[in-house]
Amino acid sequence: MTIWERWHAHTHGGAHVPHYKNTAESETVVMDPPEKILLAMSQHIGAPCMPTVKVGDTVEVGQIVGDSGQAVSAPIHSGVSGKVTGMPTLMLPGGRTTQALEITSDGEQRLHESVQPPVVNNREDFLKAVRQSGLVGLGGAGFPAHIKLNPPNIDEVDTLIINAAECEPFITADYRECMENSWDIVSGVQTVMEFLAVRQVIIAIERNKPAAIKELSQIAASVSKPGREVRVKALPARYPQGAEKVLIATCTGRRVPPGKLPADVGCVVMNVTSIAVLSRYLKTGMPLLQKRLTVDGSAIAHPQNVLVTIGTPIKDVIAFCGGYQETPGKLLMGGPMMGLALMDDELPVLKQNNAILAFSQEDAAVDPITPCIRCGRCVAACPMQLMPTDIARAYSAKDVDAMKRLDVATCMECGSCAYSCPAHRPIVQTMRMAKEFPSFYSLCQRQSYPTLD
């Protein structure tokens, strides 16, 4: 059975979450670089970077200021010209700490001499250019793009999936990329097709974005060729449609086994903004310096999509959007389903950020937790077909063998279970703690289980 014969494959579970795409028709507004940026040296999955500059050094736009010799890493570039004025320790959402660079802008935005279109004559040149761009997965995962585009079994990869699903409520940053930069998307698709030698590309997008589907379908049809097909796949508007393994199953009918990667079933998945950024880098040599954010929520005065310099303090972004119209009860980096709550708005924008949401005290109110009634809704909602209630029981008993048998490491923490729970149980937190339980975490490390999604 071919991929196209499985075009209407269905997946298990998920949740019908309200979408609240309030900023869908808000064209991107560019925010000027701030007076100071704060660049975290850990902005991707893998090894953190080490500063390549020191306090007192002068830097320019596009200059590498952080890098690592480790394979799974990506360089970090300065989005402003100016002087390095500090190297504080920064606590990221989730509790991890990292070194950071504070750069004070001189307002001149001088370009570094390295900002030149890369010379790409072969696959090796292409992968080197992808790494030099600093590109990581911009949908939230933050996986270094040059690693994703270079799987060990590259000869077995036949499908490139462009993830434009954007299934989280409120977030419209990728939708605006589709509407404003559709030719960059398709240009990037053509380049990756050439160097990965894939036979087909699926641009996957939820049906609740008809204008983007129309725009991309017209362009895809103009570049599609026999044996090198580019198609747009309209997905059911059901969360978490954009999750990598769910997306692969919906688009191809292929199932990624626990502990395996998309390439193991012949697929590479890239975020739609990632592919557009790559296209622009290959044309201009300008590395990843900016990120589009959806700034929304009931506590934001003027919700909109904003293109900001990476490292801009969140408080400056919110001020650009008119500030708070009331004291927020909850501030999120990312969407309400998988985003992380912030203690304050002093943190900087990271590469993989796609939204800043601030909600009123009323909207942020948490329902009281009541006893589990064994209704099974969490089981029905889990896209990975796990048993959250049994995993919670195993975690309470600290039964590592049971947690392994129940495959908790496969959980991607999408939140469908918690959203569906009538007792408002903290299921995602329990799953996360189970995966981080010391004995189980060590077992996962030894057996190469994926502990992060």
N, C-alpha and C positions, 0 to 999 in steps of 0.2 A: 504494500500500500504506500503510495507516494504522500509527500507532505500535503499536497493540494487536495488529495482525497480525504485527508483528515482535517480539512479546513475548519469544520464545525465541531471539533473535539470539545468536550465539556470537562470541567474540573470540579473537584469536591469542595464543599464548604464555602466559606466566605460570609460576608455580611452586607446587607443593603443599607449602607450608611448614607445620611443626607450629605449632599455634595457642597452646598454653600459656596459656589464658585462666583462670589460677589465681584471679583476683580477681573473676570474673564475678558471683558471688553476694555479694560484699562491698559492702554498702550504703555510700553515701558518708558519710564522717566529716568534720565541719567542724573545721578547724584555726583557732584564734584568731589574729588578726593578730600578727605578731612585733613586737619592740621597734623594729626598723628595717627599712625596705624600701628596695630599690635599683631604681629605675625606669629601664630603658634607654630612650633617646629614639628608638631604632630597633626597633620591634616589629612590623613589617609590611613587605610588599613595597612599594617606592616611596620617596618622599622621607622622610628622618628628621624627627622633630619637633625644635623648638627649645624650651628651657625657657621657660615663661611666668611663672616665679617665680624668686627669687634666694635665695642663702644667707641665712638669718636670717628669712625670711618664714614666717608661720604659714599652714598649709593645713588644709582640712577634707575629710572623706570625700566623694568624688564631684566634687571640684573639678578642673578642667582644669589640669594642671601642665606640659603639653607640647603643642605644636600646630605646624602648618605651613600656609603659604598655598598649597602645591603641591596639585594636584588629587588625585594618587594618594598619599594620606596619611590618617591617622586620629588624632584627639586621644588623649592619654594622661591618665588621671585618677588621683588619689591614692586608695589604698584605706585610708588611715589619716588621722586628724587628728593634727597635731603641727607640728614645725618642720623646715624644710629645713636640713640640717646639712652638706651637702657636694655637690659637683658633680664627681665623679671621671670619668675616662675608663675605659670598660669594653670589654674584648675579648670579643666574642660568639663562640659556637661557629662554626667556619668561618674565623675569623681576622679578621673585620671589627671595627673599633673604632667606638665611639659614645660620646657624652656620656651621663651618667646623673645622676639626682637621688637623693641619699640623704635620706630623710625619717625622722626620729626620732619615734616615736609618743608622744602624751601619755596614751594609754590611754582617752581619753574617747569616741572614735569619733563626734565631732560631724558632722552632715550639713551639707553646703554648701547654700546657698539655691537653687542651680540644680537640685537633685535634686527635680524635679517631673515628673509625667507630661506628655509633650509633647502639644501640640494638633496633631492631624493631620486636616486636612479635604480634602486633595488629594494628588496624587502628589508635588508639589514639597515639601510639608510632610513627607511620608513620607521622602523621600530626605534631607532636612535632619535629621530625627530620627535616621535610621540613622547618619549621620556623627557627630552629637553623642553617640551612644552609645559611640563608640570601637570599634565592632565590626569585627573582621577575621575572615578565615577561620580557624576554630578547629580545623580538621583537620590543621593543620601548615603550610599554604602561607602564611597570613597576608595574603591579599589584601584590601584595604579593602572592606567590604561595600557601601558606598554606590556605589562604582564598579561592582562586579559587578551590582548591581541597576539600573543605569542604562546599559545598552549603547546605542550609537548607533542600532542597528536594532531598538529595543524592539518596534516593531509586527510584526516578523517572529518574535518569540519566542513559542512556543506551549506550551512544556513547562518545568516546574520539577522538577528532580530533587533530592531530599533524600538526601544521602550519609550513610547509617548503616552502611556496609559494615564499617568498622573491621577491615581485613584484616591489619594488622600483628600479629605474635605478641605476646602478653602484654597488650596494651592493651585495657582494658575501660571506659574513661571514657565513650565515647559510648553503649555498651550500658547503662550505669547511667543516663544521661540518658533513654534510651528507657523504662526500667523505672520511673524515679522521677518523670519530668516529661513523660509522654506527652501530656497535655492542652496543655501549653505548646508542644510541637512542632506539634500540629495547629492550635492557635490562630495560631501564627506562619505556618503554611502558608496558612491562610485569608486572613490579612492580605496576604501577598505575592501570592497569587492575585488579590486585588482590585486592587492597585495596579500589577501587571504585566499584568493582564488575560490571564493564561494559561488555556488550556483544560483542561489536565491536569497532575496532580502525581503523580510516582512517588517513593515512599519506598523507597529501595533498601537492602536489608540482606541479609547473607549467611545462608545456610540453617542455619549452626551456632548461630544465636540464635533458636530456636523460640519462647521465651517472649516476646521482644520483637516478633517477627513477629505473634504472636497478639494482644498488647496493642495494637499500632499498627493492625492490620487492623480490629479492632473499632471503634476510634475513627474511623478513616478512613472506614469504611462509613457511620457515622452523619452525616458531614458531606458526603459525596460527593453531587453532584447531576448530572442529565443536562446534558451540555455543560460541566460543571465537575467532572471526575472526580478523585478522590483515591484512589490505589491503592498497595498495598504490593507490591513486587517482591522475591521471594526469589531471591537470587543464588547461583550456585555458590561454594562456599568455596575460592576459588583466588586467590592473591596475584598481581598487585596489583589486585584487583577494585575497590577504592575509588579508584583513580587516575581523575582527571576524564575523560580521553578514553576510557579503557577503560569506565568507568561509562556514558558516553553511548552507546557502541557496544552494550554489553550490554542496556541498557534500551530503546533506540530503533532500533538498527540503523543509526544515522547515524554517519558518520565525520568527525571534525574534521580538515581538511587541515593539513599542516605550516604553521606561521606564522599559523594562524587560531585564533579563540576559540570557546567553546561557543555563544555567541550567533549566530555565523555559520551554525550549523546549527539554529537555533531553540531552543536550550536555555540555561537558567541552572541552575548546580549550587551548592547550599549545603550545608554541613556540618550535621548534625542538631543539634549543640549550638549552633551559630550561630543557627539558626532559633528555638530555644527561648530563648536569651538575648535575641534581638530581641523576642520576644513579651513577656518579662518587663519589658524596658525600656519598651515602649510602655504597659504597665500601671502601672509604678511610677516611671519616670524614673531608676532606678538604673543608671548606666552599667556598662560592663564593668570590674569590679574584682576578680573572683575567677575561678579556673580549677580545674576538676576534673582531678586527675592520678592516673594509675595508678602506684603506687610498688611495684615488684616486682623480682624477680631473686634469684638464689641467695645473694647477699650481704646481702639485706635481712632484718632480724629479723622484722618483722610486715608482710608485703605487704598493701596495702589501697588503696582509692580515697579520695582526700583532696581536699576543697575548700579551696584556699589563696588567700590574698591575692596578687595579681600583684605581683611585686617581692620576695617572700619568698626569702631565701637558700636554696638547695637543701639545704645542710647542716642547716638548721632543719627542713625537711620530712622529711628522713631521720631526724633525731633524734625527730621526732613519731611515726615508724613504728618506733621501738625501736632506731634506729641500725643499724650494720653488725654482722652476726653473725660476719663475718670480713673481713679486709682485701680490698677489691674489686680485681679485676684489670682491670675495665672499667666505666666509668660512662658511661651514655648519656642524652642528652636526646632522647626519642622512642623509636621502636621499633628492634629489631635490624636491620631491613632498610634503613630510610631515616633512622634517627636519627643524631645527631652525637655523637661521643665527646668527653668533657669532660676537661680537664686536672685539675680538682679540683672540689669541691662548693661553692665560694665564689660561683659565678654565681647570679643571681636567676632566679626563674620568670618567663617571658615569656608574653604573651597566647596565642601559638600553641602553647605546650607542651601535650602531652597525656599525657606519661609521663616518669618518671625510673626508669631501670633500672640496677641494680648487680649485676654478676656476679662470682662467685668466680674465683680465679686459674685453676682447672681449666677452668671453663666459658668463660673468656675466651681460652684458648689458641688461637693461630692456626696452622692447618696450613701446612706448608712449601709454597712456590710451586715448581711444576715446569713444564717446557716445555709449550707448547700442543700438543695431539695432533690438532688439526683435526677434532674430533668433531662440531662443529656444534651442540652443546647450547645454547650461548649464543644462537645464531641462533634456534633453536626456542623458546627461553624468552622472547625479547624481545617484549613486547606491542605495540611500535611497529614491528615487523618490520624492524629494523636489522641490520647486519652488523658486530657488535663486533670480530671478528678483523680485518676489512678496515680498520675505523676505527683500530684499534690500529697497524696497519702504516702507515697514512697519517700518523698522529700521530708515529710514530717517524721518518718521513722528512720531517716538517714540511711535508707536502704539503697546503696550504690548499685548493686546488681539489678534491682528492680528498675531504677532510673535508666540504666543502660538498656535493659530489656524493653522498656517502654519507649526508647529512642528519643529521649528528651533533647538530645543534641541536635535533632532535626528541627526543633522549634525555631521559627524565624521571628518570634515576638511581634507578630503583626497586630495582635490585640483583638482579633475577631472573636475569640473565646470570651474575653472580658466584656466586650460590647454586647454579646448575646446573653450574658448571664443575668437572670432576673434577681439574683441575690447580691449582685454587685461585688462578687468575690475578686480579690486582687490576683487574678490568675496569671497575668503576664509577669508580675513581680515574682510570683512563686516559681514559674518556669525559669526565669532568669537566675534566681538564687539556686535552683537545682543545678543548672548548668555551671554555675560558679562554685558549687559546693566542693571544697578542696579535694576530697577523695575522687569525686567524679571528674573534676577538671583534670586531675593528673591522669586518670584513665583515658580521657579523651585525647590528651596530648600524646600519650604513648601509642594510641591506636589511630591517630590522625583523624579524629572526628572533627567536623567543623564546629567550633564553639562560638563563632560569631557569624552573623548573616549579613 
